[in-house]
Amino acid sequence: MENQRVPWAAVAAASVTVVFWASAFVGIRAAAPHFSPGSLALGRLLSGAVVLVLFLLIRRQGLPPRAAWPGIAVSGVLWFGLYMVALNWGEELVDAGTAAMIVNVGPALMALLAGWLLNEGFPPRLLAGIGVSFAGAVVVGLSMSGGGRASVLGVLLCLVAAVTYAAGVVAQKPALRHASALQATTFGCLIGAVACLPFAGQLVDDIRTAPMSATLNVVYLGVFPTAVAFTTWAYALARTTAGKMGSTTYAVPVVVILLSWLILDEVPRALAIAGGALCLAGVAVSRSRPRGPAPEPVVTQSHR
């Protein structure tokens, strides 16, 4: 039921996800000078897959049921694979805070995809919210236009990441009716790694030339923002709706901006922050619910 409270364990799991995903934007930005987008994605996925498979063996959870595989496969290719490559590439061209604000158009796109694929309809607030979010993305793009075509390309790549993120969540949700959170995350991560295998040669070359700190950063991205955070996300998603889970990521850009300011000495431009605020406002509008009509007063009739 929509009005049921989200279990506290799901809230705690979602909070873990928010913190680690926020740190991922900063970690990607720090690793970008030493790893290409594809090799960074593959290194992150391989590191995460090692941890996830170990946990899967410890928990003695085998292969997911057959009914879960379509959703796991789609989320693996789109979310674990294409999303990570697009985000890594985008963060080579725009700062971490700006990337986080654009990617958080994702929850509005989740609602749009759910309306199309799951026949949930297209409420006016959803369409209005998506319009506001994309207006915000345009403002962010304009703020980056001074940096040349590369910065605008970075904005477009972050939008691609938002679309693949939303599609991955919508695909994963029905899979979680049949598979555990650990199974869905482990095999999604493995499928994403297989999809990124064409970048294996680049990964070997990048590891050879990158400083140890950058390589350890890639391992961190695989263990915590991937293995841990994607599992806690799936755990929470299995216990609530995709829309509510998408709403929990509103806090990610704020955390990212603070972390990137403290760690990378990066602060998005004022116009980019304004555009990002529009993106998040659009998501809020799309996820809001109209107030129901006020209950009519009950008129009691006297018995004669």
N, C-alpha and C positions, 0 to 999 in steps of 0.2 A: 504494500500500500504506500502511496506517495507521502502520506502524512506520518508514517511510522518514523520513530527516531532511529537514526543510524546507530548501531551498536558501538559502545565505547571502544571496543577492540578495533573496529574498522576505522574509527576516528584517529586512534593512535597510529595505526598502520599508515593511514593517509598522511599524517603529520610527518612520519619518518620519510615517506616518499617526497614530500614537498621540500624538506631540508636537503636531502641528497640530490634531488633533481636540480635544485637551485645551485648547489655546489658544482654540478656537472657543467653548467654554462660557463662558469669561471675556469674550471679545469680544461675544458675544450679550448677556450681562448688562450690559456697558458701553453697548451701543447701544440697549438696550430703552427707556430714557427718551425717546428721540428718534424711534424708528421703531416702527410697529405691527408685530405678528407677521407679517402677510401681506406688508407692504411690505418688511420686513427680509429675508424669504425671497426675494422677487422680486429685490431689489437684489443679494443675494448670488449668486443663480443667474445673473443677467444678467452680473455681473462675471466669474464663473467661466466662463460660456459663451464670452465673448469670448476669454479666454486659451486655452481648450480648442480652439476652432475654429481659432485661429491655429496652435497646435501640430499640429492635424490636417492643416492645409494644408501646413505645413512638412514633416511626415512623409509627405505624399502618401498618406494613408489615406482612402479614400472612404467610402461608405455601408457599414454592416455587412451581412453576408449575411442573407438573409431569415429563416433559422432563428434568428437571434439577436434579432430584433425583439420577440417576445412578452416575453422576459425583460427586455429593455431598457425596454420600455414600462411594464411593471408596476413595476420598480424606479424608473423615472423619476417615476411618479405617487406611489407610496407613500413611497419613501425620499428622493428629491430634493425632492418637493413637500410631501406631507402631514407627513412627519417634521419638516421644517424649520419649518413653521408651528406645529405642536404644541409643538416644543421652544422656539421663540421665545416663544410664549404662556406656556408653563410657567415659563420663566426670568424672566418679569415678576413671578411670584408666589412663587418660591422661589429660594434662592441657588444659585450656580453649582455648588458642590460637591455639594449635595443632588441637584440635577438630574442630575449626572454619575453619581452612585451609583445612582439609580433607572433611568436609561437603560441602565445596564450589566446589567440583567436580560435585555437583548437576547440574549446568547449562549445562555442557557438556552432562550429562546423559539425561537431558531434551531434548536436540536436537536429541540424539540417539533414544529416545522413540518416539519423534514426527516423525522421519523418518520412524520408524517401524509402529506405530499405525495410524498416520495421512497421511501416504504415501508421506512424504516430501523428501524421498530419503536419500542417504548417501554420501554427498560430500566428496572428499578426505581430505579436511581440517578438517572435523568433525572427521573422523577416526584417522587422525594424532593427533588431539588435545586430543582425548580420550586416545590414547596411551601415550602421554606426561603426562597427568593428572595421569594415573595409575602408571606410572614410578615414579612420585612424591610421590604417596601414598606408594609405595614400599620403597622409601628413608625414608619417615617418619616412616614407620614400622621398618626399620633397625635402625633408631635413637632411637627407643623405645625398641629395643631388649635387651639393657643393663638393662632395668627394669624388665626383666623376661617375662613370658608368659602373665601376666596380662596386661602389657602395649601393647603388640601386639594385644591381644584381644580387648583392647580399640580402637585401630586403625581400626580393622575389624568392630567393632560396629558402629564407626563413618561412615564407608563406607556404612553399612546398612542404617544408617540415611540418607546419601546422596541419595541412591537409592530410598528410600521411599519418600523423599522430592521431587525428580524429578518426580516420578510417580504420586504423589498427585497433583502437579502443572499441569501436562499434563491432568489429569482427571478433574481438576477443570475448566480449560479453556473453554471447550464446555458448562459446566453447567452455566457459566456466560453469555451465550447468552440468557438464559431464566430467570435466577434469579438475584436479586441484589447482590451486594458485601456483604451487611449485612446479607441477607438470606443465602447465600452460606457459610459464615463464621459461623453464629450462628448454623446452623444445622450440619455443618461439625464438629464443636466443640462438640455439643451434642452427635453425633454419636461416636466421639472419646472417650468421657467420658463413654458412655455405654460400649464400647469395653474394657475400663480399669477398669470396675466395679469389676472384680475379685481381684483387689488390694485394695478394700475398707477397709478390715480388717487391712491391713498393714498401710493404711493412718490414721486410728483411733489411732492405737498404736503409730505411729510416731508423731502425733500431741500431744499425751499425754506426750511423753518424750522429744520432741524437745523444745529448748528455743523459746520464743516468737518472737525473731528477725528472726529465721529461718522460722517460720510459716508465718510471715508477708512477708518474701522473696518469699514464694510460692504464696501468694496472689498477690504480685507485678507481678510475672511471668504470672499469669492468666489474670490480668487486662491489663497490658501494652504490653508485647511481644506477648500475645495471642489475647485478645479481640480487642485491638486497632491496633496492627501491622498486624495481619492477615486480618483485615477488610481493612486497607489502601492498603495492598498488593492486595487483590481481586479487589478493586476499580481501582488500576492502571493496573492490569492484564486485566481487561475488556476493557481497552482503548489502549492496545498495544499487542505485541506478547509475548509468553512465553519466547522466546529467548532473547528479549530485557530486559524483567523483570529479567530473570536469570542473565544477565550481570550486573544489578545494585547491586547485592550482592558481587561483587568483593571487595568492600570496607569493608565488614563485618570483615574479619580476621584482617585487620589493626586496626580497632576500638577495636576489642576484645583484641588484644595484648596490646594496650595502656591501656585499662580499667583493664585488669587482672594484668598488671604491677603496676598500681596505687592503685588498691583496694586489690588484692590478693597477691601482691609481687611475681607474677609468670611471668617468661619469658621462652618461648620455647627454647629448645636446638638449637644450631647453625645448626646442620644437619637437625633438624625438620623444621626450618625456610626455609632452602634451598629446602627441599622436598615440603613444602607448596607453595613456589614460583613456583616450577615446576607444581604443581597442578593448580595454577591460570594461569600460562602461557599456559597450555594445554587448559583451558577453553577459554582463549583469542583466541587461534588459532582456536578452534572449532567454535567460533562465528564470526570469521573474514570473510570477503568476498573478493574473488579474484578481482584484479583490471581488469576492462574491457579493451579490446584493445583500443588503441588510435584511435580516429576518423580519418578516411582517409581524406586527404585534398580534398576539393571540386574543381573539375576542370571544369571551365566554357568554353564552346565552343563558339567561335565567329560565328556569322551568316554571311554568305556570301551573 
